[in-house]
Amino acid sequence: MSSLPVVALVGRPNVGKSTLFNRLTRSRAALVADRPGLTRDRHYGRGRTGEIPYIVIDTGGFEPVAKQGIEVEMARQARQAVLEADVVLFIVDGRQGLTAHDREIAVELRRNARRIILAVNKAEGMQREAVAAEFHELGLGDPLAISAAHGDGVRELAELALAPYAEEFEREAQRARTEAEVEAELAEAARAVQQARAAGLTKGAGTGAAKAPAGKAGTPDGGAPDDAAVPEAEPADPRGPRRVKVAVVGRPNAGKSTLINALLGEERLIAFDQPGTTRDSVAIDFERGRKPYTLIDTAGVRRRGKVTDMIEKFSVVKTLQAIEDCNVCVLMLDAREGVADQDANIAGYILEAGRALVVVVNKWDAIDESERERLKSELDRRLHFLSFARTHYISALKGKGLGAVMRSVDDAFSAATRKLSTPKLTRALQEAVERQQPPRKGPLRPKLRYAHQGGQNPPIVIIHGTSLDSVPETYRRYLESWFRDQFKLEGTPLRIEFRTGANPYAP
């Protein structure tokens, strides 16, 4: 198939769309709770039914007649999903029965959806025919009763949605199998020819055959070699460049969704002037300058004392998971709000996870020159421990400064995944010791003998020697700064580990 089938889940709030999304994708990617309006942005995931892969889109509660507020943005996201989908699964609540809201959505879907399947959810413990009976009134075909929470009828629903693509997928699978068999036969024939030639060369050498003239590639008659004898160039990596995961984190209403929308060039995420708009982590694949990225929009993290709602607690957990799973973090600050204690706490999470970092101060155009100078001074004072990271002053709403941010993301990722050779590390260590020896502790001075790399993302430098247990923290920081300058490791934390060798004369 030229592209995977796209299945969109659409319905009014709290009918179980996210539960069904997690069931189809066999994941827990979507945040689920018994509360309407939890999902707001579009979530994409991959599912597989039998041998057929497909893309699933989870949407927020659809309010077709909404005129104001965040419901308008949620409806726009749902409409976009309907336009992208090959088939729409219209989810209704079997326990609540048919509502006027369901009728409004059905009218909207008839106008815009390519194909609609009506699924009556929450039908566990009920007779399927009875629970689905009243939904025939919508005129969207036979309703299918399911239970997303228990998995009842979900496979049947997926097979019905993908039925038009099963035959095409089988044809493509058969074509792929045939091509693989042909390639295997050709490879076997090539191996047989090479074995026969090798046997002929060995036989000629054993009977005193004349050697090929010097400077000629060795065929028995001294002529030019066959194509099969020419060594092939090493094939390029078919996977292409590595995809960089970039998590945008910060306090609520700092402009994280606006930044991602500006990078994508479309209103992919709901950007609303209201704290707490984003409740879940949303991953979006994207390319810039032929480099692949995955941008992760996260929920804003407030002070622990202010987080009392259970949903917000789950949102914070998803944000911390995004920090752990990403390659580079973009820490967003609001220029109008200044640097708060919570910004330093979030930076601490990032450092503890060892993630590469870029600091972005958003809404820079909203403050005057005196406030800018004050904010820069505050950044140096309160986030001094982030001196290894670059800081950018941007306006995500106007799209200013985005190119520099992405260049810093590339540099930070490159520094975090750089390979450091043992000889160069050891030479750098010796130079550092010559400039400043570690202080004595008692009669002994620690001896730093050699260093090697112990890991990447973040880079870990392991130093071996004797009496290293007594190296003070100030000297460790000196070595971190030295290695960072020597190897241009800007944008990533650097960890130093000391390994003391055992004294063979101790007994």
SVG drawing of the C-alpha trace seen along z (x, -y; Angstrom):
<svg xmlns="http://www.w3.org/2000/svg" viewBox="-34 -50 89 80">
<polyline fill="none" stroke="black" stroke-width="0.4" points="0.0,0.0 1.3,-3.5 0.3,-4.7 -1.2,-3.3 -4.9,-3.5 -5.9,-6.3 -8.7,-5.6 -10.1,-8.6 -12.0,-8.2 -14.7,-10.9 -17.5,-11.4 -18.8,-13.6 -16.8,-13.9 -16.3,-11.0 -17.6,-8.2 -14.3,-6.2 -12.4,-7.4 -9.0,-7.4 -9.7,-4.0 -10.3,-2.6 -7.2,-4.4 -5.1,-2.7 -6.7,0.7 -6.1,0.3 -2.5,-0.8 -1.8,1.6 -0.3,-1.2 -1.1,-3.6 -0.2,-6.6 -3.5,-8.5 -4.4,-9.8 -7.6,-8.2 -10.0,-9.2 -13.7,-9.3 -13.9,-13.0 -15.2,-14.8 -12.9,-17.0 -9.6,-15.3 -8.2,-14.9 -7.9,-18.1 -5.2,-17.7 -5.0,-15.1 -3.0,-12.0 -1.5,-9.7 -0.6,-6.1 0.0,-2.9 -2.2,0.2 -2.2,3.6 -5.0,5.9 -3.8,9.3 -1.1,8.3 -2.6,4.9 -0.9,1.9 -2.8,-1.4 -2.7,-4.8 -5.2,-5.8 -6.1,-9.4 -7.6,-10.1 -9.6,-13.4 -11.1,-15.4 -14.8,-15.7 -16.4,-17.0 -18.7,-20.1 -19.9,-20.9 -22.0,-23.9 -19.4,-25.4 -19.0,-29.2 -16.3,-30.2 -13.8,-29.0 -11.4,-26.0 -14.3,-23.9 -14.0,-25.7 -10.3,-24.7 -11.1,-21.1 -13.8,-21.0 -11.3,-22.3 -8.9,-19.5 -11.6,-16.9 -12.7,-18.3 -9.1,-18.1 -8.8,-14.5 -12.0,-13.7 -10.6,-15.2 -7.3,-13.2 -9.0,-9.9 -9.9,-7.1 -12.5,-5.8 -14.1,-7.5 -15.2,-5.4 -18.1,-7.4 -18.1,-6.4 -21.4,-6.8 -22.2,-5.8 -24.5,-2.8 -25.3,-3.5 -26.5,-7.0 -28.3,-6.3 -28.8,-8.5 -28.5,-12.2 -29.0,-15.4 -25.3,-15.9 -24.8,-12.6 -27.3,-13.7 -25.3,-17.0 -22.1,-15.0 -23.7,-12.6 -24.9,-15.5 -21.3,-16.9 -19.8,-13.5 -22.2,-12.9 -21.0,-16.0 -17.2,-15.5 -16.3,-11.9 -15.3,-9.5 -16.6,-6.4 -18.3,-6.1 -18.6,-3.1 -20.9,-3.6 -19.6,-2.0 -21.7,-1.8 -19.3,-1.7 -19.7,-0.7 -21.9,2.2 -20.4,4.7 -23.0,6.8 -25.8,5.7 -27.5,7.4 -25.7,6.1 -28.9,5.9 -30.8,4.1 -28.1,1.5 -27.5,0.7 -31.2,0.6 -31.9,-3.1 -28.8,-4.2 -30.2,-3.0 -32.0,-6.3 -28.8,-8.0 -28.9,-6.3 -25.2,-5.4 -25.6,-1.7 -25.7,1.1 -24.2,0.0 -21.6,2.3 -21.8,2.8 -18.3,2.9 -16.6,2.4 -13.3,0.6 -12.4,1.1 -12.8,4.9 -11.9,5.4 -15.3,6.9 -15.9,6.5 -12.8,4.3 -11.1,6.7 -14.4,7.1 -14.6,3.3 -11.0,3.0 -11.5,5.7 -14.7,4.0 -12.9,0.7 -9.9,2.2 -11.9,4.6 -11.5,2.5 -7.7,2.6 -7.3,6.3 -7.2,7.5 -4.8,4.8 -2.5,5.5 -2.5,9.2 -1.6,8.4 1.3,6.2 2.4,8.8 2.4,11.5 4.4,9.2 7.0,8.6 7.3,12.3 7.9,13.0 10.5,10.2 12.3,11.6 12.3,15.1 13.8,13.8 16.5,11.9 17.3,15.0 17.6,17.1 19.9,14.5 22.1,14.3 22.4,18.1 23.4,18.1 26.0,15.4 27.5,17.4 27.6,20.5 29.5,18.6 32.0,17.2 32.6,20.6 33.2,22.1 35.7,19.4 37.5,19.8 37.8,23.5 39.2,22.8 41.8,20.4 42.9,22.9 43.2,25.7 45.3,23.5 47.7,22.5 48.2,26.2 49.2,27.2 51.8,24.5 49.7,22.2 51.4,18.9 50.8,16.1 49.1,12.9 51.5,10.1 52.2,7.6 49.8,4.7 46.9,6.8 44.0,7.8 44.3,11.6 42.3,13.4 43.9,16.6 44.7,15.1 46.0,11.8 43.2,9.9 40.8,7.4 38.8,8.7 35.1,9.6 32.5,7.3 31.9,9.9 35.5,9.7 35.4,5.9 34.8,5.1 31.5,3.2 31.3,-0.1 29.8,0.1 26.1,-0.5 24.7,-3.6 22.6,-3.2 19.0,-2.5 17.5,-4.0 18.9,-7.4 19.8,-10.0 18.7,-9.3 15.5,-10.9 16.0,-13.4 13.4,-13.5 12.9,-17.1 10.7,-17.7 9.4,-21.2 8.9,-21.7 8.2,-24.5 5.5,-26.1 1.9,-26.5 1.2,-29.1 4.8,-29.7 4.1,-29.1 5.2,-25.5 2.3,-24.6 2.8,-27.9 6.5,-27.2 5.7,-23.7 2.9,-25.1 5.4,-27.8 8.0,-25.1 5.4,-22.9 3.9,-25.9 0.4,-24.8 -2.1,-24.9 -1.3,-21.3 -1.8,-21.9 -4.3,-23.9 -2.6,-27.1 -5.0,-28.9 -4.3,-31.8 -5.2,-29.8 -2.9,-27.8 -3.3,-24.1 -4.5,-23.9 -2.2,-20.9 -2.9,-18.0 -1.1,-15.1 2.3,-14.7 1.8,-14.8 4.6,-13.5 4.7,-14.9 7.2,-13.7 8.6,-16.6 11.5,-17.4 13.6,-20.5 16.5,-20.9 16.2,-17.1 16.8,-16.3 14.1,-14.2 12.8,-15.2 10.0,-14.2 8.7,-17.2 7.0,-16.4 4.6,-19.0 4.1,-18.5 1.8,-19.8 3.0,-22.7 4.5,-21.8 3.4,-23.8 4.7,-23.8 3.9,-20.5 1.8,-22.3 -0.5,-23.8 -1.1,-20.4 -4.2,-18.9 -6.2,-17.6 -5.5,-14.0 -5.6,-14.7 -2.9,-17.3 -0.8,-14.9 -1.0,-12.4 -0.1,-15.2 3.0,-16.0 4.0,-12.3 3.7,-12.2 5.9,-15.4 8.6,-13.8 8.4,-10.6 8.9,-12.8 12.0,-14.3 13.4,-10.9 12.7,-9.6 13.8,-12.5 17.3,-13.4 17.1,-17.2 14.9,-19.3 13.9,-22.8 13.2,-24.6 10.7,-27.5 10.4,-30.5 7.9,-33.3 9.7,-36.7 6.7,-38.5 6.7,-36.2 10.5,-36.2 12.4,-33.3 10.5,-31.4 11.5,-28.7 9.6,-26.2 11.7,-27.0 14.8,-26.0 13.0,-22.9 12.2,-21.8 15.8,-22.5 16.8,-20.2 14.7,-17.4 16.4,-17.8 19.9,-17.7 19.0,-14.7 17.9,-12.9 21.1,-13.9 19.3,-15.3 20.9,-17.9 19.3,-21.3 18.4,-24.5 16.9,-27.4 14.3,-29.5 12.9,-32.8 9.6,-33.3 7.5,-36.5 10.7,-38.6 8.9,-41.2 6.4,-41.8 8.9,-43.5 10.9,-46.7 14.7,-47.2 15.0,-47.7 13.0,-44.6 15.2,-42.6 18.4,-43.6 16.8,-42.7 15.7,-39.3 19.1,-38.5 20.7,-39.3 18.1,-37.1 18.8,-34.2 22.5,-34.4 21.8,-34.5 19.1,-31.9 20.0,-29.5 23.8,-29.7 24.0,-25.9 22.8,-25.9 25.8,-27.8 26.6,-24.9 23.3,-25.5 22.7,-28.1 19.9,-30.7 17.7,-32.1 15.3,-35.0 12.4,-34.5 8.8,-35.3 7.1,-32.0 3.9,-33.8 5.7,-35.9 8.1,-33.1 11.2,-35.0 14.4,-33.2 13.2,-29.7 16.1,-28.8 18.7,-29.6 16.8,-27.4 16.9,-24.4 20.6,-24.9 21.3,-24.8 19.1,-21.6 21.3,-20.0 24.5,-21.1 23.3,-19.9 22.4,-16.5 25.7,-16.2 27.6,-17.0 25.5,-14.6 26.1,-11.7 29.8,-12.5 32.3,-9.7 35.5,-10.6 38.6,-8.6 40.5,-7.2 43.9,-8.7 42.5,-12.2 40.7,-12.0 43.8,-10.8 45.9,-13.6 43.3,-16.2 43.3,-14.7 47.1,-15.0 47.0,-18.6 44.3,-19.4 46.4,-17.9 49.5,-19.8 47.6,-23.0 46.0,-22.3 46.8,-19.2 44.1,-17.8 44.6,-19.0 46.2,-16.7 44.1,-15.0 46.4,-14.0 49.8,-12.6 48.5,-11.5 47.7,-13.3 45.1,-11.7 46.7,-10.4 44.7,-10.6 46.2,-8.1 44.0,-7.8 40.4,-8.4 37.9,-6.8 34.3,-7.4 31.7,-5.4 28.5,-6.4 26.7,-8.9 23.6,-11.2 24.9,-12.4 28.7,-11.9 30.3,-10.1 34.0,-10.3 35.5,-7.7 38.8,-8.5 41.1,-5.8 43.7,-6.3 44.6,-6.0 43.1,-7.7 40.4,-9.2 37.8,-8.9 39.4,-12.0 39.0,-14.2 36.8,-17.1 33.7,-18.3 35.4,-21.5 38.0,-19.6 35.3,-17.5 33.7,-20.7 37.1,-21.9 37.5,-18.7 34.0,-19.0 34.7,-22.5 38.0,-21.5 36.7,-18.5 33.7,-20.6 36.1,-23.3 38.5,-20.8 35.8,-18.8 33.3,-21.6 30.5,-19.8 28.1,-22.8 24.5,-22.1 24.8,-18.8 25.5,-17.9 28.8,-16.1 29.4,-13.5 32.7,-12.6 33.1,-9.2 36.2,-8.2 37.4,-4.6 40.1,-3.9 42.3,-0.9 42.9,1.7 46.2,1.5 48.0,4.9 50.2,4.2 47.4,3.4 47.4,6.8"/>
</svg>
